C-alpha cells in the first residue's frame, strides 16, 4: 500500500496527541514526517495494518480427510519444526495475570508476540517489539485459536493461556503419538464416509478422497465417553422417539424426579413396563432403583432430546448421531456434554448428503418429513461408512499444525489430560 502525503498528514494528526512524537522529533532534529516514517505505526500501515497479515481463518482447514496417508505425511513434515523448537528450549510462557485483547498495552503482549512468532502464527515481518496488542497480534491470536479448536475471537483469556502455555516438548510428544494413530487408520475407508474426531468434537463428510463438509459436534462427557467404532449408516429417523438409556435413567432421571415430581410430565417422557403398558410417574417409588427396570420414552417434538432427526448405524454401544434443541452448545469451546451419542450441527445438510442416492429423499422431502411431526424412517441406499476415533494432533499440507486437548486422557501424556473448567 503506497503511503501518500495526505495519508501521512492524516497519520500525523492522529498522533498529535501523543507526547512521544514531538519528543522524538526534538531529540533527533527530525521533522514529524521523518518520525512518522520510521515509526512502528507507519510500518503497519505499509503492511496493510487493517487487513491483518496472518493466514485467513478459512484457509487453516484443508479438504484433505484427517484419516488419510497425506495427513500422516503432513505430521511427519511438521515434526522437525517442533523438534527444533523443543531442542532450543521451547517457547516463552505468556504471563496470564490479565486478559489481553486488541488495544491492550502490557509487557505481557511483548511475550505474547514472541510466543506467536515461534509457531508461525505471527510472521517475522509483523513481529515488532511493541507492547501494544495491535491488529497483527489480533490476527495471529485468531489463527492460534483456530489451530487449537478455540473460538477465533482474538481474546486471550484463561482457555487460551492454558493451551498456549503447554510446553513445546509435550506438543512434540503429542504429534509423535498421533502420527502412529493416523497411520494405523489410513487404509481404504470407502468412497463416502463420515468421520467424527472425538477430541475435536468435529465431523467430516468425505467423498472421493476429499472433505465436502465439516460440522461441529457435541460428544460424550469424560465420564460418559463417545466410543471408538466402525459402522455404516442404516437409516434416518425423522421425528424420532427418544428411548432413554438405563445409564441416564439412573444418573439423571431418578435424581430429577426426586427433586421435581413433574419433571417427566413437563418433558413429555412416558414410562412403560415390560408388556408395553404405560405407567404413571406417581406409581413409581423414586427413592428406590425401581425405575431402572422400566422403559422411558420421550415423545417427538420441539423438546425431544434428538429434536428432528436421528442418524442410525448399528453398533454395540447403542450410540447414534442426532439433532438437538440446544443449538447454542455448538459455539462452545468445550463441546463435551453428551452421554456418548453425537449431536451434529446443521444436521439437515448432513442428512441430505447421506440420502443423496436414496430415491424420493431430496431436500424438499426431508423438510416435508420433518414438518409432519410424525415418525418417518428412511432406509439409506448406498454405503456411507461411519468412523469415530481419537486424534488430538495433526497437520495440513499447508504446514498448519492443529492440536486438541486429550479429553479422555488416551495419549499417555498426563499434562494434556482434560481438567473440568479449563475450556469454559
Protein Blocks (a to p, Z undefined) as FASTA:
>chain_A
ZZdfklmmmmmmmmmmpmklmmmmmmnopafklmmmmpmklmmmmnommnojbdcfklmp
cfbdfbdfklmmmmmmmmmmmmmmmmnopaadddfkbccdehiacfklmmmmmmmmmnop
acfklnomafbdcfklmmmmmmmmmmnopacehpacfklmmmmmpcfklmmmmmmmmmmm
mmmmmccebjbdcdddfklopacddeehiafbdcddddddfklccdddddddfbdcehia
cdddfklmmmmmmmmmmmmmklmmmnopacddfkopacdfklpcfkbcklmmpccddded
jklfklmaccddddfklpacdddfblmlmmpmblcfbgoiacdehklmmmmmmmmmgghi
afklmmmmmmnopacddddedjddddddddfbdcdfkopacddddfkopnopaklpcceh
jlZZ
